[in-house]
Amino acid sequence: GAVLALAGSTAAYFLKVLGADPLTAVALGLLAGMAAGLVNAIVTVGFKLPAFIVTLGMFYIARGLAAWFVAGQQLTGWPEGYNLLGRKVNDILLHYRIAIPDGLLRTVAEVVSVQTIWMLLVALVAGVVLAYTPFGQKVYATGGNVRAAAYAGINTNRVRFVALMLAALCATMAGIINVAYFRSFNPVAGQFRELDA
């Protein structure tokens, strides 16, 4: 929730206040969210602190930065090109003057949104990685019992570091898409979503 807000506020700030182009805003939103994830990962793994405590601390930092970026105000009004990240596939195609003829394909394009595509892509990649790669097995082992995984020769610090960075990436993408979907940024975006992860 808080990393979502930090990434969204960064993108919204650069879009609205500084007039950045959509690609730059997305890149800077990604940078802000991943920086928060990097801090979480370094402090959790490097200082051997519980991830819950570290991410709770980052919650306050990220939430404060998100509100500070936008001066506690809701921001709106940036190029429609950015808002396409939160639209249906058909809306994006029409924006680029690509028309789909009537039929099943058009019906699907009118229903499926960018958020749905991202969710399916993340679920597919995560499912394949967790089920069919050595890293996925290491994630299961580390999540099940860190000490036993370490005794089995797994570098649990690396697994935990990568897992925290991947969680930050997912929250960051959610924040960037959230701003596009609502066509605005509210400093309380993602509030009470912290424990959903």
C-alpha positions as CSV (number, residue, x, y, z in Angstrom):
1,G,0.0,0.0,0.0
2,A,2.6,2.6,1.0
3,V,5.0,1.6,-1.8
4,L,2.1,1.8,-4.2
5,A,1.4,5.3,-2.9
6,L,5.0,6.3,-3.2
7,A,5.4,5.1,-6.8
8,G,2.0,6.7,-7.7
9,S,2.8,10.0,-6.1
10,T,6.2,10.2,-7.8
11,A,4.7,9.5,-11.2
12,A,1.9,12.0,-10.6
13,Y,4.2,14.7,-9.3
14,F,6.5,14.5,-12.3
15,L,3.5,14.4,-14.7
16,K,1.5,17.3,-13.2
17,V,4.0,19.5,-11.4
18,L,7.1,19.1,-13.5
19,G,5.3,18.4,-16.8
20,A,7.3,15.3,-17.6
21,D,6.4,13.0,-20.4
22,P,4.6,9.7,-19.5
23,L,7.6,7.5,-20.1
24,T,9.7,9.6,-17.7
25,A,7.0,9.6,-15.1
26,V,6.7,5.8,-15.3
27,A,10.5,5.4,-15.0
28,L,10.7,7.7,-12.0
29,G,7.8,6.0,-10.3
30,L,9.5,2.7,-10.8
31,L,12.8,4.1,-9.4
32,A,11.0,5.4,-6.3
33,G,9.2,2.2,-5.6
34,M,12.2,0.0,-6.3
35,A,14.4,2.3,-4.0
36,A,11.9,1.6,-1.2
37,G,12.1,-2.1,-1.9
38,L,15.9,-1.9,-2.0
39,V,16.0,-0.2,1.4
40,N,13.6,-2.9,2.8
41,A,15.8,-5.7,1.4
42,I,19.1,-4.3,2.6
43,V,17.8,-3.6,6.1
44,T,16.0,-6.9,6.4
45,V,18.8,-9.1,5.0
46,G,21.8,-7.0,5.9
47,F,20.9,-6.1,9.5
48,K,18.9,-9.4,10.1
49,L,15.8,-7.5,11.2
50,P,12.3,-9.1,10.9
51,A,10.8,-8.2,7.5
52,F,7.5,-7.2,9.2
53,I,9.3,-4.6,11.4
54,V,11.3,-3.2,8.5
55,T,8.4,-2.9,6.1
56,L,6.3,-1.3,8.8
57,G,9.0,1.3,9.2
58,M,9.0,1.8,5.4
59,F,5.2,2.1,5.5
60,Y,5.6,5.4,7.5
61,I,8.5,6.7,5.4
62,A,6.8,5.9,2.0
63,R,3.4,7.2,3.2
64,G,5.1,10.4,4.4
65,L,7.0,10.9,1.2
66,A,3.9,10.2,-0.9
67,A,2.0,12.9,0.9
68,W,5.0,15.3,0.8
69,F,5.4,14.9,-2.9
70,V,1.9,16.1,-3.6
71,A,1.7,18.5,-0.6
72,G,-1.2,16.4,0.7
73,Q,-3.4,17.3,-2.2
74,Q,-5.0,15.2,-4.9
75,L,-3.4,15.7,-8.3
76,T,-5.2,15.4,-11.7
77,G,-4.8,16.5,-15.2
78,W,-2.0,15.0,-17.2
79,P,-1.6,13.7,-20.7
80,E,-4.0,11.0,-21.8
81,G,-1.1,9.0,-23.0
82,Y,-0.3,8.1,-19.4
83,N,-3.9,7.3,-18.5
84,L,-3.9,4.6,-21.2
85,L,-2.1,2.4,-18.7
86,G,-5.4,2.1,-16.8
87,R,-7.8,1.7,-19.7
88,K,-9.3,-1.2,-21.6
89,V,-7.4,-2.7,-24.5
90,N,-10.0,-1.3,-27.0
91,D,-9.5,2.2,-25.7
92,I,-5.8,2.0,-26.2
93,L,-6.3,0.7,-29.8
94,L,-8.8,3.5,-30.6
95,H,-6.3,6.0,-29.1
96,Y,-3.9,4.9,-31.8
97,R,-6.6,4.8,-34.4
98,I,-6.7,1.0,-34.7
99,A,-10.2,-0.3,-35.0
100,I,-11.2,-3.9,-34.4
101,P,-14.1,-5.2,-36.4
102,D,-17.2,-6.4,-34.5
103,G,-17.0,-9.9,-33.1
104,L,-15.5,-11.9,-30.3
105,L,-12.1,-10.2,-30.5
106,R,-13.6,-6.7,-30.1
107,T,-15.8,-7.9,-27.2
108,V,-12.8,-9.2,-25.4
109,A,-10.8,-6.0,-26.1
110,E,-13.7,-3.9,-24.7
111,V,-13.7,-6.0,-21.5
112,V,-10.1,-6.7,-20.8
113,S,-8.0,-3.9,-19.2
114,V,-4.3,-3.3,-18.9
115,Q,-4.6,-4.2,-15.2
116,T,-6.0,-7.6,-16.2
117,I,-3.2,-8.2,-18.6
118,W,-0.5,-7.3,-16.0
119,M,-2.2,-9.5,-13.4
120,L,-2.3,-12.5,-15.8
121,L,1.3,-11.9,-16.8
122,V,2.5,-11.7,-13.3
123,A,0.5,-14.7,-12.2
124,L,1.8,-16.7,-15.2
125,V,5.5,-15.8,-14.7
126,A,5.3,-16.3,-10.9
127,G,3.6,-19.7,-11.4
128,V,6.2,-20.9,-13.8
129,V,9.1,-19.6,-11.7
130,L,7.7,-21.1,-8.5
131,A,6.8,-24.4,-10.0
132,Y,9.6,-25.1,-12.6
133,T,12.7,-23.3,-11.6
134,P,15.3,-23.9,-8.9
135,F,14.7,-20.4,-7.6
136,G,11.1,-21.2,-7.1
137,Q,12.0,-24.3,-5.0
138,K,14.4,-22.1,-3.0
139,V,11.6,-19.7,-2.3
140,Y,9.3,-22.5,-1.1
141,A,12.1,-23.9,1.1
142,T,13.1,-20.5,2.5
143,G,9.4,-19.5,3.2
144,G,8.8,-22.9,4.9
145,N,11.7,-22.9,7.2
146,V,14.6,-20.5,6.8
147,R,17.0,-22.5,9.1
148,A,16.3,-25.8,7.3
149,A,16.8,-24.1,3.9
150,A,20.1,-22.7,5.1
151,Y,21.2,-26.1,6.3
152,A,20.3,-27.5,2.9
153,G,22.8,-25.1,1.3
154,I,20.3,-22.5,0.0
155,N,21.5,-18.9,0.2
156,T,18.5,-17.7,2.1
157,N,19.7,-14.1,2.2
158,R,19.7,-13.9,-1.6
159,V,16.3,-15.5,-1.8
160,R,14.8,-13.1,0.8
161,F,16.5,-10.1,-0.9
162,V,15.1,-11.1,-4.4
163,A,11.6,-11.8,-2.9
164,L,11.5,-8.4,-1.3
165,M,12.6,-6.7,-4.5
166,L,9.9,-8.6,-6.5
167,A,7.3,-7.6,-4.0
168,A,8.4,-3.9,-4.4
169,L,8.2,-4.2,-8.2
170,C,4.6,-5.5,-8.0
171,A,3.5,-2.8,-5.6
172,T,5.3,-0.2,-7.7
173,M,3.6,-1.3,-10.9
174,A,0.2,-1.3,-9.1
175,G,0.9,2.3,-8.0
176,I,1.7,3.5,-11.5
177,I,-1.3,1.7,-13.0
178,N,-3.5,3.0,-10.1
179,V,-2.7,6.6,-11.0
180,A,-3.6,6.0,-14.6
181,Y,-6.8,4.1,-13.8
182,F,-8.2,6.8,-11.5
183,R,-6.7,9.6,-13.7
184,S,-5.6,11.2,-10.4
185,F,-3.5,10.6,-7.4
186,N,-4.8,10.8,-3.8
187,P,-2.2,10.7,-1.0
188,V,-4.2,7.9,0.7
189,A,-4.1,5.6,-2.3
190,G,-3.6,2.0,-1.2
191,Q,-4.4,2.7,2.4
192,F,-5.0,-0.4,4.5
193,R,-3.6,-2.6,1.7
194,E,-0.3,-3.1,3.5
195,L,-1.2,-6.5,5.0
196,D,-2.8,-7.8,1.8
197,A,0.7,-8.7,0.5
